[in-house]
Amino acid sequence: MLNARVQRLQQAVHLARDLEPLTPAELRVLELLPTHLTDNLIARQLSVSVNTVRTHLQALYRKLEVRSRADAVERARRTGLIPPS
């Protein structure tokens, strides 16, 4: 059991090392993705425009090498960018 945990942690470190760093603004958006808020609600919560949120989402998808919010959340959890559910 401990061996499996060590392997998962090693994989997360490897994945995180290969990813392009996220900006603080991108991380703030990423942290809200598991809440299933809409782009508009994320924008309101962060006091930015919806276009800014969409720009950050595009950058997140590119940097995390994913195509959807669900995939972004899964990848972020595997790499330790956001806590597991």
Summary of the structure (lengths in Angstrom):
residues: 85
radius of gyration: 13.7
end to end distance: 19.8
largest distance: 45.6
contacts: 210
relative contact order: 0.17
helix: 73%
strand: 0%
